[in-house]
Amino acid sequence: MLDQLLNIVKQFGQDTVVNNPEVPNDENQNVMADASKTIANGFQNILAGGGFQNILDLFKGGGSSSSQASSGGGIGGLLKNPIVTMMIGYFVSKLINKYKMSPSSASNVANSLIPNALNGLIQKVNDPNDNNSTLDNLIGSLTGGGGQSSGGDSPLQDILGTLTGGGNGGGLNIADIIGNLTNSAQNSMANRESEDGKGGGLLDMVKGFFK
């Protein structure tokens, strides 16, 4: 599922990053890689803190195009979501400190790329015709498989479907699910920190995708 996130970032990054004269051309790929890492690590940190319900609330909106966005949904709604504002703030700091962009330029890039990429991801997860883009696959990719179940079931997608009126999440113990996801995310974060210290991990994988 992470590869789909990377594709979405690459899609929206064409205008926001590649065609943006305020982003140095030789840093285009690195900026998009850092945007992808910001989103992935942001979700992982939230899961590790027991915040799966917050992620569930983010995805239950279903996503919409910016032209369809109302004051309570779409891109406008995402910009008011604390998860999204946290990711945007982190990415703005990264653009300023790592890539020496001005605060205004960094804010413009982050406030466009992060919510648009998230909106695209939410749309894919909520697409009933896309069986590969499920919440289980996304969470599983962030927790080392902890969000996936055996037998082809999709318990997290079922919960999401219940919230959006398109599925059956009855009988699922969400407290147990959150507990399992929290533990899996904490273990995955520990592995990530170990890999990053050795020069590997998610960022190297992400950068390899954009080459």
C-alpha positions, 0 to 999 in steps of 0.5 A, a space after each residue: 500500500 505504501 507504493 500507492 501512497 508514493 504514486 499519489 505523492 508523485 502525481 500531485 508533486 508534479 505541479 506542486 514540486 517539479 514545476 515549482 521554481 521555488 523548489 530547487 530542481 535537484 531536490 525535487 525527488 528528495 522533497 517528494 520522498 520526504 513528503 511521503 515519509 512525513 505521511 507514513 511516519 505520521 500515521 505510524 506515530 499516531 498508531 503507536 500512541 493508540 490513535 487508530 480511532 483518529 485515523 479512522 475518523 480521517 478516512 471515514 470522510 471518503 475524500 473528494 476532489 478539491 472542486 467538490 470540497 465543502 466547508 466540512 469535507 474534501 481538502 477544506 475539511 482535511 486542512 482543519 483535521 489535527 492529523 493533517 495540520 500536524 503533518 503539514 507543520 512537520 513538512 514545513 519545518 523540513 522544507 525550511 531547515 533541510 531545503 532552505 526554502 522560505 517560510 512562505 514557499 514551504 507553507 505553500 508546498 506543504 499546504 498543497 501537497 500533503 492534503 491533496 496526497 491524503 485526499 487521494 489516498 482516502 479516495 482509494 481506500 474508500 473505493 469499493 472497486 479497488 480491493 487492493 487499497 484497503 485500510 487493512 493493507 495501509 495499516 499493515 504496511 505501517 505496522 509490519 503486517 499488524 493491520 492485516 488478518 488471515 483468511 483474506 478478511 478485512 476487519 479494519 475496512 469493515 469498521 470503516 464501511 460501517 462508519 460510512 454506511 457501506 459495510 458490516 463491522 458488527 461483532 468486532 472488538 475495536 478496543 482489542 484491535 486498537 491495542 494490537 495495532 498500537 503494539 505493532 506500530 510501536 514495534 515497527 517504530 523501534 525497527 524503523 529507528 534502528 534501520 534509520 540509524 544504520 542508513 536504511 529504512 523507509 526513507 531509503 525505500 522511498 527515495 529509491 521509488 522516486 529515482 
